[in-house]
Amino acid sequence: MKGFFVLFLLVFLFISPMVGAVELPSPSLEGEVDLEKVISNRRSIREFSDEPLTLNQISQLLWAAQGITDPDNNFRSAPSAGALYPMEVFLILGNAEELDAGVYRYKPEDHSLEIVKEGDIRGDLRRASLGQRAIEQAPINIVITAEYTRTTGHYGARGERYVHMEAGHIGQNIYLQAAALGLGTVAIGAFNDGDVASLLDIEYNPLYIFPVGYSQEFND
Ligand SMILES: Cc1cc2nc3c(=O)[nH]c(=O)nc-3n(C[C@H](O)[C@H](O)[C@H](O)COP(=O)(O)O)c2cc1C
C-alpha cells in the first residue's frame, strides 16, 4: 500500500507539470502609444533577434488575439459572428523567460495556457511553411486555428466566410499589439495545413501563423 502511494506520488509529480495550466499575468488595459501611431508604424517584420519574450508580453499578445474583454457576456477582443468563437489559438514557444519551450493552447476563459506538447518545434513549423525563416527565428509563434462547425452549424456554408473574416480581425489585433509593445510580426498564410495540424496534434484547421519577436532591424 505504501509502495503504491509512493508510486502514485512520483507519477503525479512527474506528470503534473506537463498537464498543469500556466496562469498568465493579467493584461494591461493601458498602452503607452497612441493607436494612430501604432497603425501608422505597423509593418510586416520578417527578421528577428533571438531575444526572449517575457510572460507579460506573451500574455498581452494572446489577450489581444482572443482575450475576454467583457466577462459578463464572455465577449472577446476580436468580433465573432454570432459570438460563436470558432478559433483556437496556440502558442509555439521557442525562447521565453519563465516558460519552457513547447506547444501551448491559449484558454481565454481563465487567461491561461495548457501544455499540448513539450519541446521547441519552430524548425518543424518552418519546414511545414515553405521554409519561411521568420518562423524559426522568432522566439514565439502564434497559430490561429478554426473549428468551422461552431460557425457553419449556425450559419450554414456562409459561416466559412465568417470564420476567415474573424481570422483577419484577430490577426490585425496581434499586429497592432505587437507594434504597441515595440515588437514585430508577419501574417503567414503560406503553409501546409496537414503538416501544421499534425505538428500541433490538433483536429482544428490552421489558418494563420504569426511569428513575434524583436525586429532585427531595431537592434542593428
Ligand atoms: C492573408 C495573408 C497572407 C500572408 N502570407 C504571408 C506569408 O506566407 N509570408 C510572408 O512573408 N508574408 C505574408 N503576408 C504578409 C504580406 O506580405 C504583407 O502584409 C504585405 O507585404 C504588406 O506589407 P505590410 O504588412 O508591412 O503592410 C501575408 C498577408 C496576408 C494578409
The ligand as a Tripos MOL2 file, in Angstrom:
@<TRIPOS>MOLECULE
LIG
   31    33     1     0     0
SMALL
NO_CHARGES

@<TRIPOS>ATOM
      1 C1         -3.6310   36.5690  -45.9190 C.3       1 LIG1
      2 C2         -2.1830   36.9770  -45.8490 C.ar      1 LIG1
      3 C3         -1.2070   36.0120  -46.0190 C.ar      1 LIG1
      4 C4          0.1290   36.3570  -45.9270 C.ar      1 LIG1
      5 N1          1.0830   35.3710  -46.0240 N.ar      1 LIG1
      6 C5          2.3970   35.7140  -45.9180 C.ar      1 LIG1
      7 C6          3.3830   34.6950  -45.9290 C.ar      1 LIG1
      8 O1          3.1180   33.4910  -46.0380 O.2       1 LIG1
      9 N2          4.6800   35.0770  -45.8060 N.ar      1 LIG1
     10 C7          5.0480   36.3980  -45.6440 C.ar      1 LIG1
     11 O2          6.2470   36.6750  -45.5360 O.2       1 LIG1
     12 N3          4.1140   37.3830  -45.6010 N.ar      1 LIG1
     13 C8          2.8060   37.0720  -45.7270 C.ar      1 LIG1
     14 N4          1.8460   38.0530  -45.6270 N.ar      1 LIG1
     15 C9          2.2560   39.4590  -45.3420 C.3       1 LIG1
     16 C10         2.1950   40.3560  -46.5800 C.3       1 LIG1
     17 O3          3.2460   40.0080  -47.4610 O.3       1 LIG1
     18 C11         2.3470   41.8320  -46.1330 C.3       1 LIG1
     19 O4          1.2280   42.1780  -45.3570 O.3       1 LIG1
     20 C12         2.4590   42.7680  -47.3340 C.3       1 LIG1
     21 O5          3.7000   42.6160  -47.9760 O.3       1 LIG1
     22 C13         2.2770   44.2410  -46.9490 C.3       1 LIG1
     23 O6          3.2580   44.6490  -46.0150 O.3       1 LIG1
     24 P1          2.8730   45.2570  -44.5990 P.3       1 LIG1
     25 O7          2.1750   44.1630  -43.8040 O.co2     1 LIG1
     26 O8          4.1820   45.6330  -43.9510 O.co2     1 LIG1
     27 O9          1.9720   46.4150  -44.7790 O.co2     1 LIG1
     28 C14         0.5060   37.7190  -45.7050 C.ar      1 LIG1
     29 C15        -0.5030   38.6860  -45.5310 C.ar      1 LIG1
     30 C16        -1.8230   38.3220  -45.5830 C.ar      1 LIG1
     31 C17        -2.8780   39.3900  -45.3510 C.3       1 LIG1
@<TRIPOS>BOND
     1     1     2 1
     2     2     3 ar
     3     2    30 ar
     4     3     4 ar
     5     4     5 ar
     6     4    28 ar
     7     5     6 ar
     8     6     7 ar
     9     6    13 1
    10     7     8 2
    11     7     9 ar
    12     9    10 ar
    13    10    11 2
    14    10    12 ar
    15    12    13 ar
    16    13    14 ar
    17    14    15 1
    18    14    28 ar
    19    15    16 1
    20    16    17 1
    21    16    18 1
    22    18    19 1
    23    18    20 1
    24    20    21 1
    25    20    22 1
    26    22    23 1
    27    23    24 1
    28    24    25 2
    29    24    26 1
    30    24    27 1
    31    28    29 ar
    32    29    30 ar
    33    30    31 1
@<TRIPOS>SUBSTRUCTURE
     1 LIG1         1 GROUP 0 **** ****
